[in-house]
């Protein structure tokens, strides 16, 4: 079992990263192989909505996104984690999602196989304002991504009221839920 954690937060050691790492820790303790990538450390250009996709399955822009496509294809489970910024996903998360436009086009416009096999998808999200509608907005975007790349939207962890860096460490319920989720992912 290989689990890929994708961290969309720009804040190192922040609440998003802590929760994602708890999931991965729980999975490792049950024997899973895990990988944690930080989108903010990568060079990813914005989508150019190229219509000349032709026989290509993936984007023609040569940057770190090519490695993300590969890692997603190789993993059994994808755990996407993002904070809420201005009522939605972080820019780092959204720029990655937008780069799947080529896959969306291949799948839904050209009705072609994208090469993304059925897998499980998990979404982790944190926010400061306690506005649950922000989670709804983020969830809808992530659900669209997951459907495009054949991930079953299996589970989510949403933790609100987290503004300060590391504040999630005071929320044992969220930490425990994340760790237990990781254990379940590794067992199934």
C-alpha positions in Angstrom: 0.0 0.0 0.0 1.5 3.3 -1.1 -0.1 6.5 0.2 0.8 9.9 -1.3 0.2 13.0 0.9 0.0 16.3 -1.0 0.4 19.4 1.2 -1.0 22.5 -0.3 -0.1 24.9 2.5 2.6 27.5 2.2 3.2 27.3 6.0 5.9 24.8 7.0 5.0 23.1 10.3 1.5 24.5 10.1 -1.8 22.9 10.9 -2.3 21.5 7.4 1.1 19.8 7.5 0.6 18.5 11.0 -2.7 16.8 10.2 -1.4 15.4 6.9 1.6 14.0 8.7 -0.6 12.4 11.4 -2.5 10.5 8.6 0.7 9.4 7.1 2.1 8.4 10.5 -0.9 6.3 11.3 -0.5 4.6 7.9 3.2 3.9 8.3 2.5 2.3 11.7 0.3 -0.2 9.9 2.9 -0.9 7.3 2.1 1.5 4.4 4.7 3.2 2.4 4.1 6.9 2.5 5.3 10.0 0.7 4.7 13.6 1.6 5.1 16.3 -1.1 4.9 20.0 -0.4 3.5 21.9 -3.3 5.1 25.2 -2.1 8.5 23.6 -2.6 7.8 22.9 -6.3 7.9 24.9 -9.4 4.4 24.6 -11.0 3.3 27.0 -13.7 -0.4 28.0 -14.1 -2.5 26.1 -16.6 -2.5 27.5 -20.2 -5.6 25.6 -21.2 -3.9 24.1 -24.3 -6.5 22.7 -26.7 -4.0 20.8 -28.8 -3.9 17.9 -26.4 -4.1 15.3 -29.3 -2.4 12.1 -28.3 -0.8 13.5 -25.1 -2.5 12.5 -21.9 -0.7 15.0 -19.7 0.2 18.6 -19.8 2.9 19.7 -22.2 4.4 22.3 -19.8 7.7 20.9 -18.4 7.9 21.6 -14.7 7.5 19.8 -11.4 3.8 19.0 -12.2 5.1 16.2 -14.4 6.4 14.5 -11.3 3.1 14.9 -9.5 1.2 13.2 -12.3 3.6 10.3 -12.1 3.4 10.1 -8.2 -0.4 10.1 -8.3 -0.5 7.3 -10.9 1.9 5.2 -8.7 0.1 5.7 -5.4 -2.8 3.6 -4.1 -4.3 6.4 -2.0 -4.1 10.2 -2.4 -4.5 12.4 0.6 -4.8 16.1 -0.4 -4.5 18.7 2.3 -5.1 22.4 2.0 -5.8 25.4 4.3 -8.7 27.7 3.4 -7.6 31.0 1.9 -10.3 33.6 1.1 -13.1 31.0 1.3 -11.4 28.4 -0.9 -8.3 26.3 -1.4 -4.8 27.7 -1.2 -3.2 29.0 -4.4 -0.7 26.2 -4.3 -3.4 23.6 -4.2 -5.5 25.3 -6.8 -2.7 25.8 -9.3 -2.0 22.0 -9.1 -5.7 21.2 -9.6 -5.9 23.5 -12.6 -3.0 21.7 -14.2 -5.4 18.6 -14.4 -7.4 20.6 -17.0 -5.6 18.5 -19.7 -6.9 15.3 -18.1 -10.4 16.8 -17.8 -10.4 17.7 -21.4 -9.1 14.3 -22.5 -11.7 12.5 -20.3 -14.8 14.6 -20.8 -14.4 16.4 -24.1 -12.4 13.9 -26.1 -13.8 10.8 -24.3 -10.4 9.2 -24.1 -8.7 7.1 -21.5 -6.6 9.3 -19.2 -4.4 6.6 -17.8 -5.5 7.4 -14.2 -6.9 4.2 -12.6 -9.5 4.0 -9.9 -8.0 4.9 -6.5 -9.1 6.3 -3.2 -9.0 10.0 -2.4 -9.0 11.7 1.0 -9.3 15.4 1.7 -8.0 17.3 4.7 -8.8 21.0 5.2 -8.3 23.5 7.9 -9.5 27.1 8.4 -9.5 29.8 10.9 -12.9 31.6 10.7 -15.2 28.8 11.7 -17.2 29.4 8.5 -18.3 25.9 7.4 -19.4 27.2 4.0 -15.7 27.6 3.1 -15.3 23.8 3.6 -18.3 23.3 1.2 -16.6 25.4 -1.5 -13.2 23.6 -1.1 -14.9 20.2 -1.1 -16.7 20.9 -4.3 -13.5 21.8 -6.1 -11.7 18.7 -4.7 -14.6 16.4 -5.6 -14.3 17.7 -9.2 -10.6 17.0 -9.2 -11.1 13.5 -7.7 -13.7 12.6 -10.3 -11.5 13.8 -13.1 -8.5 11.6 -12.0 -10.7 8.6 -11.0 -10.3 9.0 -7.2 -13.3 7.9 -5.1 -13.9 10.7 -2.6 -13.7 8.4 0.4 -13.3 10.5 3.5 -12.5 14.0 4.8 -11.2 15.7 7.9 -12.2 19.3 8.4 -10.9 21.3 11.4 -12.0 24.9 11.9 -10.9 27.7 14.3 -7.2 27.1 13.6 -5.5 30.4 12.9 -2.1 30.2 14.6 0.7 28.0 13.4 0.5 24.6 15.2 -2.8 25.4 16.9 -4.1 22.0 15.8 -1.9 20.4 18.4 -4.4 21.7 21.0 -7.2 19.8 19.2 -6.7 16.2 20.1 -9.9 15.1 18.4 -8.6 16.2 15.0 -5.2 14.7 15.6 -6.7 11.4 16.7 -9.1 11.3 13.8 -6.2 11.9 11.4 -4.0 9.2 12.9 -6.9 6.7 12.9 -7.7 7.5 9.3 -4.1 6.7 8.4 -4.4 3.4 10.1 -7.6 2.5 8.3 -6.1 3.5 5.0 -3.2 1.1 5.5 -5.4 -1.8 6.5 -7.8 -1.7 3.6 
